[in-house]
Amino acid sequence: MSALTNAIQILRCFSTRRPDLSFADVMALTGKPKSSTSRLLRSLRDCGLLEQDAHTRRYRPGLLTFELGRLHRAHDDLIDTAERELREVCARTGHTGYIAVLDQGYEQVVLRIVPGSNPLRVVNPPGQRTPALITSNGRALLARLSDADIRARVPTPYPTLPRNSPQDFTQLMARLEEIRRTGVSEAADEAIEGVGSQGFALASGETGELIGIAVSYSVQATTAAERANVRRELGALADKLRRMTGDPTGQIAPPLRTAARTR
């Protein structure tokens, strides 16, 4: 880890006031000896994090740092755009909105919350993890993945879930197929008793990053007409965001293969 720490220390030497540095500059700024400075600069140059001018021999951030920065900016832009548009939906419906992402497994992580105006507000704090198998936007996210990725993410043995959630892998895949076919993902009395939600997944056309967007409400306190209105609002939001972000599919995902129905 010390080599990584030393490399990061060198990268931190660059700034808008110091866009390029000489070998001597780096030594002076880091206080590192000549031999280790030379070795670290060479490694950073060879992996693309730094570039070296052939004439001046000065170093500057490389193409890889630009690409990583662009990905980070695209991530923030996608979420900020989604949150801004979701706020309008929550203001009109009075219900709470969520933006979440999948982790490397089968859980989703809440990133942003848009509180509703209704007296009964359903709130999961940012950072909270929930099995994606039991939420509307979590299942919408899974439906955008390949069959192989879904199979790799869901543990064996299959986890114990609330009674309204898919009870085995076959039921899960059938539920995901329905989402892919209709573009509609709903949950009720699953992650939280008495709470329902509707959601969809959005992909960045630039990076392919996926986020899940959902609106939640009390099952008992909302009428069928209100839930139908939430569905219309989310459908319009999904269409708008997909145009704005260049979602490469605009549709959820291709139908499941027959082989994916069994486990």
FENNOR-V847064 format. One record per pair of residues at least 12 apart in sequence whose ideal C-beta (glycine too) atoms are under 7 Angstrom apart, sorted by sequence separation. I is the first residue (numbers start at 1). J is the second residue. If there is no record, write none. Layout:
((I J) (I J))
This chain:
((50 62) (98 110) (99 111) (186 198) (13 26) (49 62) (86 99) (99 112) (113 126) (185 198) (199 212) (200 213) (217 230) (23 37) (48 62) (110 124) (112 126) (185 199) (199 213) (26 41) (48 63) (49 64) (98 113) (110 125) (111 126) (154 169) (185 200) (199 214) (215 230) (10 26) (13 29) (48 64) (49 65) (83 99) (110 126) (198 214) (13 30) (47 64) (82 99) (96 113) (97 114) (110 127) (183 200) (197 214) (198 215) (23 41) (41 59) (96 114) (109 127) (110 128) (154 172) (197 215) (96 115) (197 216) (215 234) (10 30) (79 99) (96 116) (109 129) (196 216) (9 30) (95 116) (195 216) (196 217) (94 116) (107 129) (108 130) (93 116) (94 117) (95 118) (107 130) (195 218) (196 219) (90 114) (94 118) (107 131) (108 132) (164 188) (194 218) (195 219) (96 121) (106 131) (107 132) (164 189) (165 190) (194 219) (6 32) (90 116) (96 122) (98 124) (106 132) (164 190) (194 220) (87 114) (96 123) (106 133) (108 135) (134 161) (162 189) (86 114) (131 159) (133 161) (134 162) (162 190) (83 112) (10 40) (102 132) (108 138) (131 161) (189 219) (10 41) (83 114) (134 165) (188 219) (79 111) (133 165) (198 230) (7 40) (79 112) (108 141) (133 166) (143 176) (198 231) (6 40) (10 44) (142 176) (200 234) (22 58) (139 175) (143 179) (198 234) (7 44) (21 58) (100 137) (139 176) (143 180) (11 49) (20 58) (21 59) (200 238) (20 59) (98 137) (102 141) (133 172) (140 179) (202 241) (20 60) (139 179) (202 242) (205 245) (206 246) (19 60) (204 245) (205 246) (205 247) (202 245) (205 248) (203 247) (140 185) (202 247) (203 248) (139 185) (203 249) (14 61) (106 153) (184 231) (105 153) (106 154) (137 185) (106 155) (136 185) (136 186) (136 187) (135 187) (134 187) (135 190) (134 190) (135 191) (134 191) (144 201) (143 201) (140 199) (144 203) (140 200) (141 201) (130 191) (136 197) (140 201) (135 197) (136 198) (137 199) (136 199) (137 201) (144 210) (183 251) (141 210) (183 252) (122 192) (141 212) (140 212) (180 252) (122 195) (179 252) (180 253) (138 212) (181 255) (137 212) (180 255) (137 213) (180 256) (137 214) (136 214) (177 255) (135 214) (177 256) (176 256) (173 256) (173 260) (173 261) (170 261) (170 262) (170 263) (122 216) (169 263) (120 218) (120 221) (108 212) (102 210) (144 252) (101 210) (143 252) (144 253) (147 256) (101 211) (143 253) (147 257) (100 211) (101 212) (99 211) (100 212) (147 260) (99 213) (98 214) (97 214) (97 215) (98 216) (82 202) (95 215) (96 216) (95 216) (93 215) (95 217) (90 215) (78 204) (89 215) (86 213) (82 211) (74 204) (78 209) (82 213) (74 206) (79 211) (74 207) (78 211) (75 209) (95 230) (71 207) (93 229) (93 230) (93 233) (92 233) (89 233) (89 234) (89 237) (86 237) (85 237) (85 240) (85 241) (82 241) (81 241) (81 244) (81 245) (78 245))
